[in-house]
């Protein structure tokens, strides 16, 4: 079986080239052709020696993920459904804004964590994606968008590992994919602009800090263990105190001086003023000086059988005001891509089930960060 070159970070590709008797600079040339120029055929790579171009097709290939569908929202959001074989599919979402273009990438087909509010978890878990399948989402989206928009410069400026799956439960495939994103010969993204979102896999957070520290977002969703146990089952293994300790250990290596805590707003479950006060006390009182953080309040995306409802807007704003007045930078998210059911971080829409029958589980919304307009004096205390 020949190798898919999308599976390799630069070091892996250099080792592969050495096995072929080639010098390291050939790997750099290949890497640039693949990721910077979007080449998929070796004959396009005109600065490679002819002998190498003739050798490569017998031992390797550059293979994209098959696209089952692409949906374009009126607001510019684009959602792809990629076939990953075996009746499984994953979703990838591009969210354009004035100052950035963010791609939300999946790391698994399904998810094993099983958070109550997450539609992907209700699908169940099928398998981890390979490094090549993670990278292919970026490779396809970046070069499609360049062609689509008639640009030669980079279109995707930010990547968030917030699609289907728990990234840190697919660690061995995730880290090489992150290195491809960060490599100057690849996509050249800043560590500050690549974010891994986790539900709290503590040992892997520690490993990521050593191996490839990027921006970190933690799915918190509750201010105490009893409530979080019921919403995020992983909390029973790694309770909040252990999770916050891991956040403090991560910060010295992190490209940002704060951790982002994600908090899905669930009506009557975790959205009351007492929950906001508990959250304030939790993050400000943990450790010697508290946990430097930013809070993202996320409107819940309802789906059948969850038994949960989205908190009313007024309740979300009240919750945010309490946090902000307490000195925490707090944002709430606005919906994007409503007309194509694109939900970054809670994807499970037009996926294929294990019998290859297409099913739509629910209407969902994509959400992106939108600052709450709090009183200026409250915001000044956070700077």
C-alpha positions, 0 to 999 in steps of 0.5 A, a space after each residue: 500500500 502506498 503512503 498518503 503524503 497528507 499523513 506526514 508532518 515535515 519530519 515524517 516526510 523527511 524520514 520518508 524521503 530518506 527511505 527513498 534515498 533522497 535528501 531532506 530538502 526534497 521533503 521541504 520542496 514536496 511539503 511546500 507543493 502540497 500545502 502551500 500550492 495545493 498540488 496533488 499530482 507529482 508532475 506539477 512539481 516542476 522543481 523536483 528532479 525528473 527521476 524523483 517525479 517518476 519514482 513517487 507515484 509508485 510509493 505514495 499519493 496525495 489523496 483528498 477526502 471525498 466530498 459528499 456535500 458542500 453547503 454555502 450560507 447566505 452569510 458566507 459560512 461554508 459547510 463540507 461533509 466529508 466521507 471517511 469510509 465505512 459509512 462514516 462522515 465528518 463535517 468541517 465549517 469555514 466561518 469568514 469574518 472581516 479580520 479572519 477566516 476560521 476553519 472548524 475541523 473534526 478529529 473523530 467520526 463521532 465522539 466517545 465523551 457523550 456530553 448531554 448537550 452535544 449532538 455528536 456524542 449522541 451519535 456514538 463513536 466510530 473511530 479516530 481520524 488519521 493525521 491525513 484525514 484531519 489535515 485533508 480538511 484544511 488542505 481541501 478548504 484552503 485551496 478550494 477557497 483560494 480558487 473560489 475567491 481568486 486569491 493566492 494568499 492564505 484565506 484561512 487564518 485560524 483553525 479550531 479543533 472544535 468539530 466532531 470528536 474529542 481531539 485529545 483522545 486522538 492525540 497521536 494523529 492530532 499532534 502531527 496535524 497541528 505541526 503541519 498547520 504551524 510549519 512555515 513550509 506548510 500553512 504557517 499559522 501562529 500558535 495563537 491562531 490554532 486552538 484545541 478544544 477539550 472536555 478535559 483529558 488531563 494527561 493529554 493536556 500535560 503532554 500537549 503543553 510539552 509536545 505542541 502547545 497551541 491555544 487551549 479551550 476547555 469545555 467547562 459548562 458547569 461550576 461544580 462537580 455534581 453538575 458537571 458529572 451529569 453534563 460531561 461524563 469525563 468529569 467523573 474521571 478528571 474532576 474540576 480541581 484536577 482540570 483547573 490544575 492542568 490548566 495552570 500547568 499548561 499556561 507557562 507553555 501556552 501562546 496566550 496568557 489565558 485559558 478559554 472556558 466554554 460554557 453552554 447555556 442550558 435553560 434551568 440547568 446551569 444558567 442561574 445567577 448562583 451558577 455564575 457566582 459559583 463560576 466566579 469563585 471557582 476560577 478566581 479562587 483556584 490556586 494562588 491567584 486563580 486561573 487566568 481565563 476568558 469565558 465563552 457563553 454558547 447558546 445551546 443548539 437543541 436536538 431531539 432526545 436531549 431533553 434540554 433547552 437553550 437559555 433565553 437571551 436575557 438569561 444569557 446576558 444576565 449571566 454574562 454581566 455577573 461574570 463581567 462585573 466580577 472581573 472575568 472577560 466574557 463573550 457570548 456567541 452569535 449564530 452563523 450559517 443558520 440556513 445550512 445547519 452548520 454548528 461548529 463544535 456540535 456537529 452531527 447533521 447530514 452525516 452518514 450512519 453506519 448503514 450508509 443511510 443519510 440522516 438529519 438529526 436536527 437543525 443546528 446553528 454555527 456560533 462565533 465569538 461576539 463580545 457582550 456590550 458591558 459597561 466600560 468600567 467593568 471591561 477596564 478592570 479586566 485589562 
